[in-house]
Amino acid sequence: MTTCTARARHVRMPKRFWQWIALAVVVIALDQVTKHVIEAAFAYGDVRPVIPGFFNLTLAYNPGAAFSFLADAGGWQRHFFTVLALGVSVFIVLTLRKHHAESLFSLSLSLIMGGALGNVIDRVLFGHVIDFIQVYYRNWYYPAFNLADSAICVGAALMVWDSFRKKDSA
């Protein structure tokens, strides 16, 4: 009788990988703290000017995606965007494992993952995302957003910038 005594392969992740994961955790923490502070200080719909004519703090709920996309879709979008963000986050972790030494690319991935998971927490706990930053000019209002949304946008912009840098150096 033979037995298989194969050893499980233990892959040790480099320190840089864990730094990118830690950055995503910091983004999640900052996002959640700011949302809870705003929820404690504001009633739904309250608006407080910070820079008159440009920037308010407000408390808004978004059951959809960016710019309230699919906000009135009947509830299925909550589960769809949660699963999508979790799937993207798994993909990002796997990508970070391979590209952890590429600083700008990894920074962009970490910001995107931190923002996506920050909003997932809201969807799971509350059924909507908490938004509180309102930018406007005269009668034009940009849709309210939060730090998680900002991290996703900055991460996406950095990813585009990184792709142009790689193209220029090739």
DSSP file (Angstrom, degrees, kcal/mol; ACC not computed):
  #  RESIDUE AA STRUCTURE BP1 BP2  ACC     N-H-->O    O-->H-N    N-H-->O    O-->H-N    TCO  KAPPA ALPHA  PHI   PSI    X-CA   Y-CA   Z-CA
    1    1 A M              0   0    0      0, 0.0     2,-0.4     0, 0.0     0, 0.0   0.000 360.0 360.0 360.0 129.9    0.0    0.0    0.0
    2    2 A T        -     0   0    0      2,-0.0     2,-0.4     0, 0.0     0, 0.0  -0.828 360.0-159.1-109.1 148.3    1.4    3.4   -1.0
    3    3 A T        -     0   0    0     -2,-0.4     2,-0.6     2,-0.0     0, 0.0  -0.935  18.9-123.9-123.4 149.2    0.5    6.7    0.5
    4    4 A C        +     0   0    0     -2,-0.4    -2,-0.0     1,-0.1     0, 0.0  -0.813  27.6 173.6 -93.4 122.1    0.9   10.1   -0.9
    5    5 A T        +     0   0    0     -2,-0.6    -1,-0.1     2,-0.0     2,-0.0  -0.101  19.2 157.0-118.6  34.1    3.0   12.4    1.3
    6    6 A A        -     0   0    0      1,-0.1     2,-0.3     3,-0.0    -2,-0.1  -0.352  40.1-125.2 -62.2 137.9    3.2   15.3   -1.0
    7    7 A R        -     0   0    0      1,-0.1     2,-0.3    -2,-0.0    -1,-0.1  -0.618  21.2-112.4 -85.3 142.4    3.9   18.5    0.8
    8    8 A A        -     0   0    0     -2,-0.3     2,-0.5     1,-0.1    -1,-0.1  -0.553  35.3-115.4 -70.5 134.7    1.6   21.5    0.3
    9    9 A R        -     0   0    0     -2,-0.3     2,-0.7     1,-0.0    -1,-0.1  -0.600  26.4-155.1 -74.3 125.5    3.4   24.2   -1.5
   10   10 A H        -     0   0    0     -2,-0.5     2,-0.7     2,-0.0    -1,-0.0  -0.908   6.0-163.6-104.9 115.4    3.7   27.2    0.7
   11   11 A V        -     0   0    0     -2,-0.7     2,-0.6     2,-0.0    -2,-0.0  -0.881   7.2-151.4-101.8 119.2    4.0   30.4   -1.3
   12   12 A R        -     0   0    0     -2,-0.7    -2,-0.0     1,-0.0     0, 0.0  -0.795  13.5-137.2 -92.6 123.5    5.4   33.3    0.8
   13   13 A M        -     0   0    0     -2,-0.6     5,-0.1     1,-0.1    84,-0.0  -0.600  23.6-110.7 -82.3 138.5    4.2   36.7   -0.5
   14   14 A P    >>  -     0   0    0      0, 0.0     4,-1.3     0, 0.0     3,-0.6  -0.208  26.7-109.6 -63.9 157.7    6.7   39.5   -0.6
   15   15 A K  H 3> S+     0   0    0      1,-0.2     4,-1.9     2,-0.2     5,-0.2   0.859 116.7  61.3 -56.1 -39.4    6.4   42.4    1.7
   16   16 A R  H 3> S+     0   0    0      1,-0.2     4,-1.9     2,-0.2    -1,-0.2   0.887  99.7  55.2 -58.6 -40.5    5.4   44.7   -1.1
   17   17 A F  H <> S+     0   0    0     -3,-0.6     4,-1.9     1,-0.2    -1,-0.2   0.940 108.7  47.3 -57.2 -47.7    2.3   42.6   -1.8
   18   18 A W  H  X S+     0   0    0     -4,-1.3     4,-2.5     1,-0.2    -1,-0.2   0.806 106.6  58.0 -68.3 -29.1    1.2   43.0    1.8
   19   19 A Q  H  X S+     0   0    0     -4,-1.9     4,-2.0     2,-0.2    -1,-0.2   0.892 106.9  48.2 -65.4 -38.4    1.8   46.8    1.7
   20   20 A W  H  X S+     0   0    0     -4,-1.9     4,-1.8     2,-0.2    -2,-0.2   0.885 112.0  48.8 -69.3 -37.9   -0.6   47.1   -1.2
   21   21 A I  H  X S+     0   0    0     -4,-1.9     4,-2.1     2,-0.2    -2,-0.2   0.913 109.9  52.6 -65.3 -41.5   -3.2   45.0    0.7
   22   22 A A  H  X S+     0   0    0     -4,-2.5     4,-2.3     1,-0.2    -2,-0.2   0.883 106.0  53.9 -61.6 -38.6   -2.6   47.2    3.8
   23   23 A L  H  X S+     0   0    0     -4,-2.0     4,-2.4     2,-0.2    -1,-0.2   0.922 107.4  50.4 -62.0 -43.3   -3.2   50.3    1.6
   24   24 A A  H  X S+     0   0    0     -4,-1.8     4,-2.3     1,-0.2    -1,-0.2   0.900 109.6  51.1 -60.8 -40.1   -6.6   48.9    0.5
   25   25 A V  H  X S+     0   0    0     -4,-2.1     4,-2.7     2,-0.2    -1,-0.2   0.887 108.4  51.7 -64.7 -39.1   -7.5   48.2    4.1
   26   26 A V  H  X S+     0   0    0     -4,-2.3     4,-2.9     2,-0.2     5,-0.3   0.915 109.0  50.4 -63.2 -42.9   -6.6   51.8    5.0
   27   27 A V  H  X S+     0   0    0     -4,-2.4     4,-2.5     2,-0.2    -2,-0.2   0.932 111.7  48.3 -59.9 -45.7   -8.9   53.1    2.2
   28   28 A I  H  X S+     0   0    0     -4,-2.3     4,-2.7     2,-0.2    -2,-0.2   0.935 112.9  48.1 -59.8 -46.9  -11.7   50.9    3.5
   29   29 A A  H  X S+     0   0    0     -4,-2.7     4,-2.7     2,-0.2     5,-0.2   0.931 113.1  46.3 -62.3 -47.7  -11.2   52.1    7.1
   30   30 A L  H  X S+     0   0    0     -4,-2.9     4,-2.4     1,-0.2     5,-0.2   0.913 113.5  50.5 -61.8 -42.3  -11.1   55.8    6.1
   31   31 A D  H  X S+     0   0    0     -4,-2.5     4,-2.1    -5,-0.3    -2,-0.2   0.946 113.3  44.1 -59.7 -49.8  -14.2   55.3    3.9
   32   32 A Q  H  X S+     0   0    0     -4,-2.7     4,-2.3     1,-0.2    -2,-0.2   0.894 113.0  50.8 -66.8 -40.4  -16.2   53.6    6.7
   33   33 A V  H  X S+     0   0    0     -4,-2.7     4,-2.4    -5,-0.2    -1,-0.2   0.939 111.7  47.3 -63.0 -46.1  -15.1   56.0    9.4
   34   34 A T  H  X S+     0   0    0     -4,-2.4     4,-2.3    -5,-0.2    -1,-0.2   0.900 112.1  50.4 -64.5 -39.0  -16.1   59.1    7.3
   35   35 A K  H  X S+     0   0    0     -4,-2.1     4,-2.5    -5,-0.2    -1,-0.2   0.912 111.9  46.9 -64.3 -41.3  -19.4   57.5    6.4
   36   36 A H  H  X S+     0   0    0     -4,-2.3     4,-1.9     2,-0.2    -2,-0.2   0.868 111.0  52.0 -70.9 -35.0  -20.3   56.7   10.0
   37   37 A V  H  X S+     0   0    0     -4,-2.4     4,-1.6     2,-0.2    -2,-0.2   0.934 112.4  45.9 -63.1 -45.9  -19.3   60.2   11.2
   38   38 A I  H  X S+     0   0    0     -4,-2.3     4,-2.0     1,-0.2    -2,-0.2   0.923 111.7  51.4 -64.1 -44.0  -21.5   61.8    8.5
   39   39 A E  H  < S+     0   0    0     -4,-2.5    -1,-0.2     1,-0.2    -2,-0.2   0.856 111.2  48.6 -62.9 -33.2  -24.4   59.5    9.4
   40   40 A A  H  < S+     0   0    0     -4,-1.9    -1,-0.2     1,-0.2    -2,-0.2   0.809 118.8  38.8 -74.0 -29.3  -24.1   60.3   13.1
   41   41 A A  H  < S+     0   0    0     -4,-1.6     2,-0.3    -3,-0.2    -2,-0.2   0.628 113.5  54.6 -97.1 -15.4  -24.0   64.1   12.4
   42   42 A F     <  -     0   0    0     -4,-2.0     2,-0.3    -5,-0.1    16,-0.0  -0.878  66.0-137.8-123.6 149.3  -26.6   64.4    9.6
   43   43 A A    >   -     0   0    0     -2,-0.3     3,-2.5     1,-0.1    16,-0.3  -0.742  55.8 -76.7 -92.1 154.3  -30.2   63.5    9.0
   44   44 A Y  T 3  S+     0   0    0     -2,-0.3    16,-0.2     1,-0.3    -1,-0.1  -0.274 121.2  14.9 -52.9 128.6  -30.9   62.0    5.5
   45   45 A G  T 3  S+     0   0    0     14,-2.6    -1,-0.3     1,-0.3    15,-0.1   0.259  88.0 142.9  89.7 -11.8  -31.0   64.9    3.0
   46   46 A D    <   -     0   0    0     -3,-2.5    13,-1.2    13,-0.1     2,-0.4  -0.328  32.9-160.9 -59.9 144.3  -29.3   67.5    5.3
   47   47 A V  E     -A   58   0A   0     11,-0.2    11,-0.2    -3,-0.1    -1,-0.0  -0.998  10.4-176.4-130.7 128.5  -26.9   69.8    3.4
   48   48 A R  E     -A   57   0A   0      9,-3.2     9,-2.6    -2,-0.4     2,-0.1  -0.973  25.0-129.2-126.9 117.9  -24.2   71.8    5.1
   49   49 A P  E     +A   56   0A   0      0, 0.0     7,-0.3     0, 0.0    -2,-0.0  -0.385  29.6 170.2 -64.4 137.5  -22.1   74.2    3.0
   50   50 A V  E    S+     0   0A   0      5,-2.8     6,-0.2     1,-0.2     0, 0.0   0.712  84.1  14.1-109.4 -50.6  -18.3   73.8    3.4
   51   51 A I  E >> S-A   55   0A   0      4,-2.4     4,-2.6     0, 0.0     3,-2.1  -0.901  94.3-128.3-124.9  99.2  -17.2   76.1    0.6
   52   52 A P  T 34 S+     0   0    0      0, 0.0     4,-0.1     0, 0.0     0, 0.0  -0.158  91.3  18.7 -53.2 136.0  -20.2   78.1   -0.5
   53   53 A G  T 34 S+     0   0    0      1,-0.1    85,-0.4    85,-0.1     3,-0.1   0.459 135.3  36.1  84.5   2.2  -20.9   78.0   -4.2
   54   54 A F  T <4 S+     0   0    0     -3,-2.1    82,-2.7     1,-0.2     2,-0.4   0.543 108.2  33.3-148.2 -42.4  -18.8   74.8   -4.7
   55   55 A F  E  <  +AB  51 135A   0     -4,-2.6    -5,-2.8    80,-0.2    -4,-2.4  -0.983  49.5 169.8-144.0 125.0  -18.8   72.2   -1.9
   56   56 A N  E     -AB  49 134A   0     78,-3.0    78,-2.3    -2,-0.4     2,-0.4  -0.862  27.7-133.3-122.5 159.8  -21.3   70.8    0.5
   57   57 A L  E     +AB  48 133A   0     -9,-2.6    -9,-3.2    -2,-0.3     2,-0.3  -0.948  39.2 159.4-104.9 138.9  -21.5   67.9    2.9
   58   58 A T  E     -A   47   0A   0     74,-2.1     2,-0.6    -2,-0.4   -11,-0.2  -0.932  40.6-118.2-148.7 167.7  -24.8   66.0    2.7
   59   59 A L  E     +     0   0A   0    -13,-1.2   -14,-2.6   -16,-0.3     2,-0.3  -0.955  42.8 158.8-117.3 114.4  -26.2   62.6    3.6
   60   60 A A  E     - B   0 131A   0     71,-2.7    71,-2.9    -2,-0.6     2,-0.4  -0.945  29.6-142.0-132.5 152.7  -27.5   60.7    0.6
   61   61 A Y  E     - B   0 130A   0     -2,-0.3    69,-0.2    69,-0.2    83,-0.1  -0.954  10.5-166.7-117.1 135.8  -28.1   57.0   -0.1
   62   62 A N  E     + B   0 129A   0     67,-2.6    67,-2.7    -2,-0.4     7,-0.0  -0.931  12.1 179.8-124.9 106.4  -27.4   55.4   -3.4
   63   63 A P  S    S+     0   0    0      0, 0.0    -1,-0.1     0, 0.0    12,-0.1   0.566  72.6  55.4 -80.1  -6.7  -28.9   51.9   -4.0
   64   64 A G  S    S-     0   0    0      1,-0.3     6,-0.2    65,-0.1    65,-0.1   0.040  93.6 -86.8-101.4-149.7  -27.3   51.8   -7.5
   65   65 A A  S >  S-     0   0    0      4,-2.7     3,-1.6     1,-0.3     4,-0.3  -0.152  78.6 -20.7-105.8-157.0  -23.9   52.2   -8.8
   66   66 A A  G >  S+     0   0    0      1,-0.3     3,-1.7     2,-0.2    -1,-0.3  -0.187 135.6   9.2 -53.0 139.1  -21.9   55.3   -9.9
   67   67 A F  G 3  S-     0   0    0      1,-0.3    -1,-0.3    77,-0.2     3,-0.1   0.765 131.1 -69.9  59.2  27.9  -24.2   58.3  -10.6
   68   68 A S  G X  S+     0   0    0     -3,-1.6     3,-2.3     1,-0.2     4,-0.3   0.726  77.7 179.1  62.4  24.4  -27.1   56.3   -9.2
   69   69 A F  T <  S+     0   0    0     -3,-1.7    -4,-2.7    -4,-0.3    -1,-0.2  -0.396  71.6   1.8 -57.6 127.6  -27.0   54.0  -12.2
   70   70 A L  T >  S+     0   0    0     -6,-0.2     3,-1.6    -3,-0.1    -1,-0.3   0.675  86.9 142.2  64.6  22.5  -29.7   51.3  -11.8
   71   71 A A  T <  S+     0   0    0     -3,-2.3     3,-0.3     1,-0.3    -2,-0.1   0.817  74.2  43.0 -61.6 -29.6  -30.9   53.0   -8.5
   72   72 A D  T 3  S+     0   0    0     -4,-0.3    -1,-0.3     1,-0.2    -2,-0.1  -0.010  79.2 115.1-104.3  29.3  -34.5   52.2   -9.3
   73   73 A A  S <  S-     0   0    0     -3,-1.6     3,-0.4    -4,-0.1    -1,-0.2   0.455  89.6-102.4 -84.7   0.1  -34.0   48.7  -10.6
   74   74 A G        -     0   0    0     -3,-0.3    -2,-0.1     1,-0.2    -3,-0.1   0.493  64.4 -65.8  98.5   1.6  -35.9   47.0   -7.9
   75   75 A G  S >> S+     0   0    0     -4,-0.1     3,-1.1   -12,-0.1     4,-0.7   0.056 109.1 100.3 111.7 -26.7  -33.2   45.6   -5.6
   76   76 A W  H 3> S+     0   0    0     -3,-0.4     4,-2.1     1,-0.2     3,-0.4   0.801  74.7  68.7 -62.9 -26.9  -31.4   43.0   -7.7
   77   77 A Q  H 3> S+     0   0    0      1,-0.2     4,-3.0    -7,-0.2     5,-0.3   0.803  88.3  64.6 -65.1 -28.5  -28.6   45.5   -8.4
   78   78 A R  H <> S+     0   0    0     -3,-1.1     4,-1.5     1,-0.2    -1,-0.2   0.941 109.1  38.5 -57.3 -48.3  -27.5   45.4   -4.7
   79   79 A H  H  X S+     0   0    0     -4,-0.7     4,-2.6    -3,-0.4     5,-0.2   0.880 115.3  53.6 -71.7 -38.9  -26.5   41.8   -5.1
   80   80 A F  H  X S+     0   0    0     -4,-2.1     4,-2.6     1,-0.2    -2,-0.2   0.946 112.0  43.1 -61.1 -49.5  -25.2   42.2   -8.6
   81   81 A F  H  X S+     0   0    0     -4,-3.0     4,-2.3     2,-0.2    -1,-0.2   0.822 113.4  53.2 -70.1 -29.4  -22.8   45.1   -7.6
   82   82 A T  H  X S+     0   0    0     -4,-1.5     4,-2.3    -5,-0.3    -2,-0.2   0.954 112.8  42.5 -66.5 -49.7  -21.8   43.2   -4.4
   83   83 A V  H  X S+     0   0    0     -4,-2.6     4,-2.6     1,-0.2    -2,-0.2   0.901 114.5  52.1 -63.7 -40.9  -20.8   40.1   -6.4
   84   84 A L  H  X S+     0   0    0     -4,-2.6     4,-2.7    -5,-0.2     5,-0.2   0.939 110.8  46.5 -60.8 -47.8  -19.2   42.2   -9.1
   85   85 A A  H  X S+     0   0    0     -4,-2.3     4,-2.2     1,-0.2    -1,-0.2   0.880 113.2  49.3 -64.6 -38.1  -17.0   44.1   -6.5
   86   86 A L  H  X S+     0   0    0     -4,-2.3     4,-2.1     2,-0.2    -1,-0.2   0.913 112.2  48.4 -67.3 -41.2  -16.0   40.9   -4.7
   87   87 A G  H  X S+     0   0    0     -4,-2.6     4,-2.2     2,-0.2    -2,-0.2   0.919 112.0  48.5 -63.3 -44.1  -15.1   39.3   -8.0
   88   88 A V  H  X S+     0   0    0     -4,-2.7     4,-2.6     1,-0.2    -1,-0.2   0.892 109.6  53.7 -62.5 -39.1  -13.1   42.3   -9.1
   89   89 A S  H  X S+     0   0    0     -4,-2.2     4,-2.4     2,-0.2    -2,-0.2   0.895 107.7  49.3 -64.5 -40.4  -11.3   42.3   -5.7
   90   90 A V  H  X S+     0   0    0     -4,-2.1     4,-2.3     2,-0.2    -1,-0.2   0.934 111.9  49.4 -62.2 -45.4  -10.3   38.6   -6.0
   91   91 A F  H  X S+     0   0    0     -4,-2.2     4,-2.3     1,-0.2    -2,-0.2   0.904 110.4  51.2 -59.2 -42.1   -9.0   39.4   -9.5
   92   92 A I  H  X S+     0   0    0     -4,-2.6     4,-3.1     2,-0.2    -2,-0.2   0.916 108.2  50.9 -63.8 -43.6   -7.1   42.4   -8.1
   93   93 A V  H  X S+     0   0    0     -4,-2.4     4,-1.8     1,-0.2    -1,-0.2   0.931 112.0  47.4 -59.4 -45.0   -5.5   40.3   -5.3
   94   94 A L  H  X S+     0   0    0     -4,-2.3     4,-1.0     1,-0.2    -1,-0.2   0.883 113.7  48.0 -63.9 -37.7   -4.3   37.8   -7.9
   95   95 A T  H  X S+     0   0    0     -4,-2.3     4,-2.2     1,-0.2     3,-0.4   0.894 108.4  54.0 -69.4 -40.1   -3.0   40.5  -10.1
   96   96 A L  H  X S+     0   0    0     -4,-3.1     4,-1.0     1,-0.2    -2,-0.2   0.850 101.3  60.6 -62.2 -33.8   -1.2   42.2   -7.2
   97   97 A R  H  < S+     0   0    0     -4,-1.8    -1,-0.2     1,-0.2    -2,-0.2   0.883 113.9  35.8 -59.4 -37.5    0.5   38.9   -6.4
   98   98 A K  H  < S+     0   0    0     -4,-1.0    -2,-0.2    -3,-0.4     3,-0.2   0.802 128.7  32.3 -85.7 -30.6    2.1   39.0   -9.9
   99   99 A H  H >< S+     0   0    0     -4,-2.2     3,-2.1     1,-0.1     7,-0.3   0.081  72.1 124.8-119.1  23.2    2.7   42.7  -10.2
  100  100 A H  T 3< S+     0   0    0     -4,-1.0    -1,-0.1     1,-0.3    -3,-0.1   0.723  73.5  59.1 -59.0 -22.9    3.4   43.9   -6.6
  101  101 A A  T 3  S+     0   0    0     -3,-0.2     2,-1.2     1,-0.1    -1,-0.3   0.617  82.6  88.4 -82.9 -12.5    6.8   45.4   -7.7
  102  102 A E    <>  -     0   0    0     -3,-2.1     4,-2.9     1,-0.2     5,-0.3  -0.731  66.0-167.3 -88.1  96.1    5.1   47.8  -10.2
  103  103 A S  H  > S+     0   0    0     -2,-1.2     4,-2.6     1,-0.2     5,-0.2   0.890  77.2  41.0 -58.1 -53.3    4.4   50.7   -7.9
  104  104 A L  H  > S+     0   0    0      2,-0.2     4,-2.2     1,-0.2    -1,-0.2   0.913 118.2  47.3 -66.6 -41.8    2.0   52.8   -9.9
  105  105 A F  H  > S+     0   0    0      2,-0.2     4,-2.2     1,-0.2    -1,-0.2   0.923 114.8  46.4 -63.4 -44.8    0.0   49.9  -11.2
  106  106 A S  H  X S+     0   0    0     -4,-2.9     4,-2.5    -7,-0.3    -2,-0.2   0.865 109.9  54.1 -67.8 -36.3   -0.2   48.3   -7.8
  107  107 A L  H  X S+     0   0    0     -4,-2.6     4,-2.3    -5,-0.3    -1,-0.2   0.932 109.1  48.7 -60.8 -45.1   -1.2   51.6   -6.2
  108  108 A S  H  X S+     0   0    0     -4,-2.2     4,-2.3     1,-0.2    -2,-0.2   0.921 112.1  48.2 -62.2 -43.5   -4.0   52.0   -8.7
  109  109 A L  H  X S+     0   0    0     -4,-2.2     4,-2.8     1,-0.2     5,-0.2   0.903 110.6  51.3 -63.4 -41.2   -5.2   48.4   -8.0
  110  110 A S  H  X S+     0   0    0     -4,-2.5     4,-2.7     2,-0.2     5,-0.2   0.905 110.9  47.7 -64.2 -41.9   -5.1   48.9   -4.2
  111  111 A L  H  X S+     0   0    0     -4,-2.3     4,-2.4     2,-0.2     5,-0.2   0.921 113.3  48.0 -65.1 -43.2   -7.2   52.1   -4.4
  112  112 A I  H  X S+     0   0    0     -4,-2.3     4,-2.7    -5,-0.2    -2,-0.2   0.935 114.5  45.7 -62.9 -46.2   -9.7   50.5   -6.7
  113  113 A M  H  X S+     0   0    0     -4,-2.8     4,-2.7     2,-0.2     5,-0.3   0.926 112.7  50.0 -65.0 -44.3  -10.0   47.4   -4.4
  114  114 A G  H  X S+     0   0    0     -4,-2.7     4,-2.0    -5,-0.2    -1,-0.2   0.915 114.3  45.3 -60.2 -43.1  -10.2   49.5   -1.2
  115  115 A G  H  X S+     0   0    0     -4,-2.4     4,-2.0    -5,-0.2    -2,-0.2   0.920 112.6  50.2 -66.3 -44.0  -13.0   51.7   -2.7
  116  116 A A  H  X S+     0   0    0     -4,-2.7     4,-1.8    -5,-0.2    -2,-0.2   0.923 113.9  44.6 -61.0 -44.6  -14.9   48.7   -4.1
  117  117 A L  H  X S+     0   0    0     -4,-2.7     4,-2.1     2,-0.2    -1,-0.2   0.838 107.8  58.7 -72.3 -31.5  -14.9   46.9   -0.8
  118  118 A G  H  X S+     0   0    0     -4,-2.0     4,-1.2    -5,-0.3    -1,-0.2   0.919 110.7  42.6 -60.1 -42.5  -15.7   50.1    1.1
  119  119 A N  H  X S+     0   0    0     -4,-2.0     4,-2.3     1,-0.2    -2,-0.2   0.822 108.7  59.1 -74.1 -30.5  -18.9   50.3   -0.9
  120  120 A V  H  X S+     0   0    0     -4,-1.8     4,-2.8     2,-0.2     5,-0.3   0.911 100.9  56.1 -61.8 -41.2  -19.6   46.6   -0.7
  121  121 A I  H  X S+     0   0    0     -4,-2.1     4,-2.7     1,-0.2     5,-0.3   0.929 108.6  47.4 -57.1 -45.0  -19.7   46.9    3.1
  122  122 A D  H  X>S+     0   0    0     -4,-1.2     4,-3.3     1,-0.2     5,-1.0   0.931 111.6  49.9 -61.2 -45.9  -22.4   49.5    2.8
  123  123 A R  H  X5S+     0   0    0     -4,-2.3     4,-1.0     4,-0.2    -2,-0.2   0.908 114.6  44.1 -61.3 -42.0  -24.4   47.4    0.3
  124  124 A V  H  <5S+     0   0    0     -4,-2.8    -1,-0.2     1,-0.2    -2,-0.2   0.929 122.6  36.3 -69.6 -44.8  -24.2   44.4    2.6
  125  125 A L  H  <5S+     0   0    0     -4,-2.7    -2,-0.2    -5,-0.3    -3,-0.2   0.881 137.1  13.1 -77.0 -38.6  -25.0   46.2    5.8
  126  126 A F  H  <5S-     0   0    0     -4,-3.3    -3,-0.2     2,-0.3    -2,-0.2   0.594  90.7-119.0-118.8 -15.1  -27.5   48.8    4.6
  127  127 A G  S  <<S+     0   0    0     -4,-1.0     2,-0.3    -5,-1.0    -4,-0.2   0.486  91.3  55.1  84.1   2.1  -28.7   47.9    1.1
  128  128 A H  S    S-     0   0    0     -6,-0.8     2,-0.4    -9,-0.0    -2,-0.3  -0.959  86.7-103.5-155.0 167.1  -27.3   51.1   -0.3
  129  129 A V  E     -B   62   0A   0    -67,-2.7   -67,-2.6    -2,-0.3     2,-0.6  -0.827  31.8-128.1 -98.8 137.6  -24.1   53.1   -0.4
  130  130 A I  E     -B   61   0A   0     -2,-0.4     2,-0.3   -69,-0.2   -69,-0.2  -0.758  29.2-175.4 -87.0 122.2  -23.7   56.2    1.9
  131  131 A D  E     +B   60   0A   0    -71,-2.9   -71,-2.7    -2,-0.6    15,-0.2  -0.889  18.5 156.9-116.2 149.3  -22.6   59.3   -0.1
  132  132 A F  E     +     0   0A   0     13,-2.4   -74,-2.1    -2,-0.3     2,-0.6   0.465  42.6  94.2-150.6  -6.2  -21.8   62.6    1.5
  133  133 A I  E     -BC  57 145A   0     12,-3.1    12,-1.9   -76,-0.2     2,-0.5  -0.850  47.5-176.5 -99.0 125.2  -19.6   64.8   -0.8
  134  134 A Q  E     -B   56   0A   0    -78,-2.3   -78,-3.0    -2,-0.6     2,-0.4  -0.969   4.8-175.0-126.7 117.6  -21.5   67.2   -3.0
  135  135 A V  E     +B   55   0A   0     -2,-0.5     7,-2.8     7,-0.3     2,-0.3  -0.910  18.6 155.8-109.9 137.0  -19.7   69.4   -5.5
  136  136 A Y  E     -D  141   0B   0    -82,-2.7     2,-0.3    -2,-0.4     5,-0.2  -0.969  33.0-151.8-153.8 165.3  -21.6   71.9   -7.5
  137  137 A Y  E >   -D  140   0B   0      3,-2.7     3,-2.7    -2,-0.3     2,-0.2  -0.916  69.6 -50.3-145.4 119.2  -21.5   75.2   -9.4
  138  138 A R  T 3  S-     0   0    0    -85,-0.4   -85,-0.1    -2,-0.3   -84,-0.0  -0.377 127.0 -14.0  52.8-113.9  -24.5   77.5   -9.5
  139  139 A N  T 3  S+     0   0    0     -2,-0.2     2,-0.5    -3,-0.1    -1,-0.3   0.358 117.0  96.9 -98.2   5.5  -27.4   75.2  -10.6
  140  140 A W  E <   -D  137   0B   0     -3,-2.7    -3,-2.7     2,-0.0     2,-0.5  -0.847  52.9-173.7 -99.2 125.5  -25.2   72.3  -11.7
  141  141 A Y  E     -D  136   0B   0     -2,-0.5    -5,-0.2    -5,-0.2     3,-0.1  -0.976  18.2-142.5-122.0 126.0  -24.7   69.5   -9.1
  142  142 A Y        -     0   0    0     -7,-2.8    -7,-0.3    -2,-0.5     3,-0.1  -0.621  45.6 -90.3 -75.5 143.3  -22.3   66.6   -9.5
  143  143 A P        -     0   0    0      0, 0.0    -8,-0.2     0, 0.0    -1,-0.1  -0.283  51.0 -98.2 -57.3 140.1  -23.9   63.4   -8.0
  144  144 A A        +     0   0    0    -10,-0.1     2,-0.2   -13,-0.1   -77,-0.2  -0.241  53.0 172.5 -57.8 146.8  -23.0   63.0   -4.3
  145  145 A F  B     -C  133   0A   0    -12,-1.9   -12,-3.1    -3,-0.1   -13,-2.4  -0.805  19.6-136.8-145.6-175.7  -20.1   60.6   -3.7
  146  146 A N     >  -     0   0    0     -2,-0.2     4,-2.0   -15,-0.2     5,-0.1  -0.743  40.0 -85.1-139.0-176.7  -17.8   59.3   -0.9
  147  147 A L  H  > S+     0   0    0     -2,-0.2     4,-2.6     1,-0.2     5,-0.2   0.853 124.1  56.6 -66.7 -34.3  -14.2   58.4   -0.3
  148  148 A A  H  > S+     0   0    0      2,-0.2     4,-2.2     1,-0.2    -1,-0.2   0.933 107.9  47.9 -62.1 -44.5  -14.6   54.9   -1.7
  149  149 A D  H  > S+     0   0    0      1,-0.2     4,-2.4     2,-0.2    -1,-0.2   0.904 111.4  51.3 -61.1 -41.1  -15.8   56.4   -5.0
  150  150 A S  H  X S+     0   0    0     -4,-2.0     4,-2.9     1,-0.2     5,-0.2   0.910 108.8  50.4 -62.6 -42.6  -12.9   58.9   -4.9
  151  151 A A  H  X S+     0   0    0     -4,-2.6     4,-2.7     1,-0.2    -1,-0.2   0.902 110.5  49.9 -63.1 -40.9  -10.4   56.1   -4.4
  152  152 A I  H  X S+     0   0    0     -4,-2.2     4,-2.6     2,-0.2    -2,-0.2   0.934 113.4  45.8 -62.9 -45.8  -11.9   54.1   -7.3
  153  153 A C  H  X S+     0   0    0     -4,-2.4     4,-2.4     2,-0.2    -2,-0.2   0.921 114.8  46.1 -65.6 -44.4  -11.7   57.2   -9.6
  154  154 A V  H  X S+     0   0    0     -4,-2.9     4,-2.6     2,-0.2    -1,-0.2   0.918 113.5  50.6 -63.9 -42.5   -8.1   58.1   -8.6
  155  155 A G  H  X S+     0   0    0     -4,-2.7     4,-2.0    -5,-0.2    -2,-0.2   0.909 110.8  48.4 -60.5 -42.9   -7.1   54.4   -9.0
  156  156 A A  H  X S+     0   0    0     -4,-2.6     4,-2.2     2,-0.2    -2,-0.2   0.912 111.8  49.5 -64.4 -42.4   -8.6   54.2  -12.4
  157  157 A A  H  X S+     0   0    0     -4,-2.4     4,-2.6     1,-0.2    -2,-0.2   0.911 111.2  49.4 -63.2 -42.1   -6.9   57.5  -13.5
  158  158 A L  H  X S+     0   0    0     -4,-2.6     4,-2.8     1,-0.2    -1,-0.2   0.867 108.7  53.5 -64.6 -35.6   -3.6   56.2  -12.2
  159  159 A M  H  X S+     0   0    0     -4,-2.0     4,-2.1     2,-0.2    -2,-0.2   0.912 110.1  46.8 -65.5 -42.0   -4.1   52.9  -14.1
  160  160 A V  H  X S+     0   0    0     -4,-2.2     4,-1.9     2,-0.2    -2,-0.2   0.936 113.1  49.4 -63.5 -46.1   -4.7   54.9  -17.3
  161  161 A W  H  X S+     0   0    0     -4,-2.6     4,-2.3     1,-0.2    -2,-0.2   0.924 110.5  50.9 -58.5 -45.1   -1.6   57.0  -16.6
  162  162 A D  H  X S+     0   0    0     -4,-2.8     4,-2.4     1,-0.2    -1,-0.2   0.881 106.9  53.9 -61.1 -38.6    0.5   53.9  -15.9
  163  163 A S  H  X S+     0   0    0     -4,-2.1     4,-1.7     1,-0.2    -1,-0.2   0.882 109.7  47.5 -66.0 -36.0   -0.7   52.3  -19.2
  164  164 A F  H  X S+     0   0    0     -4,-1.9     4,-2.4     2,-0.2    -2,-0.2   0.882 110.0  53.0 -69.5 -38.3    0.5   55.4  -21.1
  165  165 A R  H  X S+     0   0    0     -4,-2.3     4,-1.8     1,-0.2    -2,-0.2   0.914 109.7  48.2 -61.6 -42.8    3.8   55.4  -19.3
  166  166 A K  H  X S+     0   0    0     -4,-2.4     4,-0.8     1,-0.2    -1,-0.2   0.883 110.8  50.9 -65.8 -38.0    4.4   51.8  -20.2
  167  167 A K  H  < S+     0   0    0     -4,-1.7     3,-0.5     1,-0.2    -1,-0.2   0.900 110.5  49.6 -65.6 -40.4    3.5   52.5  -23.8
  168  168 A D  H  < S+     0   0    0     -4,-2.4    -2,-0.2     1,-0.2    -1,-0.2   0.841 111.8  47.6 -66.7 -34.5    6.0   55.4  -23.9
  169  169 A S  H  <        0   0    0     -4,-1.8    -1,-0.2     1,-0.2    -2,-0.2   0.594 360.0 360.0 -84.8  -9.9    8.8   53.4  -22.4
  170  170 A A     <        0   0    0     -4,-0.8    -1,-0.2    -3,-0.5    -2,-0.1   0.471 360.0 360.0 -80.6 360.0    8.3   50.4  -24.8
